[in-house]
Amino acid sequence: MVIMVIEISDFMSRVEASQYTIFTQKFHSSVSKTLSKYNAVIKKKDNNNYITTFTSVTDAIQCALDVQYKFKYVTPKHKSFSRKLNIAIVHASNYNDNSVKNCIRFCENVKDQLVITSKIKEQYESVNAHAEIDKTLIRTLKQNEETFLTQFMDYLESNWQNDRLNISKITKALKLTYAQLYWRLNKLTGSTPQRFIKDYRLHKAMLLLHKHHGNIAQVAKQTGFKSTTHFSDSFLKTYGIRPSKYVQQH
């Protein structure tokens, strides 16, 4: 089985704007037709995400390339538009939470627009004689990259709320030097370990604020920030808006 995840939003998307609504309608219309064309089964979808499965790895790859190609034609041509496309494709023996979780991780965290696993590349090339994956359009994760990102995210997801979490603890848990952690994470995500952890916490905080799970001070504490001021300043720097203002708008 092949699982594909499609995402069309950053951590904060301004879907309220009329041009974003128009974009969303055009995009979903385009994606729906494309998924149908390549025999995809939609397991879950909302305004920003699709989780789909395929029986054919060739269909999955061609579908992803088609979605990628069409995306630029439905994207508004103005600088203020921040939506972006991310796609990940993985092989799984069956459809389960763990397989989907790994696919979502690759989709959300790897910096390249279209990402596949080494197993997908191997299967695609085995059933398509003389075909090769276009490296300019598709990023193929090596097995050790998949393992590293999975182990890193497993540890982060278990410890991100601890305000005492630091890089030293992560390197010790993963049995890596700081240089190895920095190089591997930066190569995959384009981010430093410190920046990645902060962005991860801020994203969690934004979701809590959006759902009104606690006031700003409580959310700051829940997400591992040592002070409300530091949290508020970090939120502003990342999202361009104060947490208090975000809560008022949502």
N, C-alpha and C positions, 0 to 999 in steps of 0.2 A: 504494500500500500504506500501511496505517496501523499504526504500532507503539505499543503501550501497555506501560508498566512500572508494576507495583504493588509497593510496599514497605510492610511493616508493622512495621519495627523501627527504633529509634534505633541509634546507634553501639554501644551496649552494651545488650543485652537479656537479662533474667534468665529464660531459657527453662526453667531447672531447676525453678522454682516450679510447683507443681501447678496453680495457677489460670492460669498462662500456657500450660501444656500444654492445658488445657481450652479456653482462648481460641483457641489455634492450631487445634485440631481443628474448633471451631465456625466459625472464620473460613474455613479452607480448604474446608470443606463448602459454605459459603455462596458463596464465590468460584467454586468449580468449577461449581456449578449456574448461576450467573449468566453465566460465560464461555460455557458450553454454550448457554444461552438466546440469546445474541447472536452465535453462530457464530464465536467466537474460536478461533484456533489457538495452542495453548500451545507455545512454542519452548523454554522453560526455566522450571523452578520449583524452589524449595526451601522451607524453613520460613518464610522471610522475604520472598521475592521471586517475582514472576511476570514473564516477558517473553512478550508475546503479539502476534499480528498479526490484522488485520481487513481484509476487502476493502471494507467499507462504513464510511464515516466516521460515519454516523448510528448504526450498531450500536456503534461504539467509544465515542462520546459517551454514549449511553444506558446502555451497560454500565458505564462509569466512574461515572456518576451513581447507578446502582443499587448498585454496590459501596460507594460513599461513603455512601449512605443506610443500607444494612444494617450497616455497620461499627459504628455506635453501639449496635446492638442485641445485638452479640456481645462487646462490650467490657466487662470487669469494672468495676463501679462502686465502685472504691476508690482512694484517693489515691496509693497506692504503685505503681499500674500505670502504666508509662511508655510502653507501646507506642503508636505513632501510625501513621496511614495517610497515604501519599503516592502520588499517581498522576500520570503524565505521558503525554501523547499527542503523537506527531509524525508528519508525513508523510514517506515515503521512496520513492524510485523503485524501490528493491529492498531486501531484507533483508540488511544487511551489518554488520560490526563497528562501523564509524563511525556509522551511523544509530542502532544500539543504544546506543553509548557516549553520544551526545548526549542520547538520551532518558533514560538513567540519570542523567546530570548534571542535567538539569532536574528529575527526580524527587527526587533527593537534596538538591539545593542551594537550589531556590526555596522560599521559606518557606510558600507557599500549599499547601493540601492537594491540589488538583486543578489541574493546569497543562496548557495546550495551546499549540501554536504558532499564529502568525498564519495560516499556510497551512491548518491544520486548521479554524480558525474560518471562513475564507473558503470552504472546501469544504463545510462543514456548512451554512452559510447559503445556499449556492448550490443545494443539493439539497433544502432544506427551506423552501418558500415561507413568508414571513412569520415564520420562526423566528429567534430571536435567542439568543445565548449569555447565560445568566444570570450576570452578573458577581459576584453574591453567592456563587455556588457554584463558579465556574470562573475561574481566572486565565489570561488570554490574554497571552502574551508578544509584545511588539512585535518587529519584525525586528531593530532595533538592540539590543534587550535580548538576543536570541538570539545575535547576533554578539559582543556584549561578553562574555557568559558563556562562550561557546565559546573566545574568544581568551584570556580570563583563565585558564580551566581548562587550556588547552593549555600556557600558560607555567608555571603552577603545577606541573602534573604532570611537567614537564621539569626543574624546578629546586627542588622542595621539599626535597630532601635536602641542599642546600647551606646550611651554617650561616651563610653570608654573605648569603643572600637577604634583601633588605629592600624596603620599600615604594618607595623611590626607584628601584630597579632595575625594579620592576614597572611603575611609572608611565612610566618611560622606554621600556620595551619596548612598552607599549600606546599610547604617545603621548598620555597623559592627565595632567592635573594631579592632585595628591592629592585635591583637593576633588571632582573628577569621579569618580575611582576610588571614593572613600568613598561618595558619593551613589548611584552606580549599583549598587555591590555591596550596600549597605545596603538599598536599595529592593527588590532581588531576594531577598536572603537573610536580611535582618534582622540581619546581622552586620557588624562593622567589618573592614577588611582584615587588621589584626593578629590579631584573634580568629579570623577565618576560616582563616588560614594555620596558626595554632597548633592549632585543632581538626582541621584536615586532617592535620597531622603526628601528632597524638595518635591519630587513628583508624588511621593507618598503623602506628604503634607498637603499638597494641592488637592488630592483626592479626598482627604479627611475634611478639609475646609469646604469643598464642594458639597459634601454630604452632611455638613454641619455636625461632625462628630467631635465636639469640643470647641472651646474658644481658642484664640490664637496662642495664648500662653500654654494651654494644655496640649495643643497640636505640636508646638515647638518641642515640648518635653517628650511627647510620644515618639517623635521622629528623630530623637538623638541630638538635638541642638541644646547646647549648654545654657543659652540665654535667649530670651524673646527678641532682644535687639539684634543679635547675630542672625537669628532666623529671619526676621523681617527684612534686614538689609540684604541677605542672601537671596531671598524670594524676589525682592525688587530688582536686583542685579540680573537674575536669571530670566524672570518673566516680564519685567518692565512695569510691574504694578505691586503695590504694597498688599500684604495679606488682608489687611482691614478693608481695603478697597475691593479686593477680589471677592470677599465675603458679601459685601454690599451688592455687588453686581450679580451674584449667584444665590 
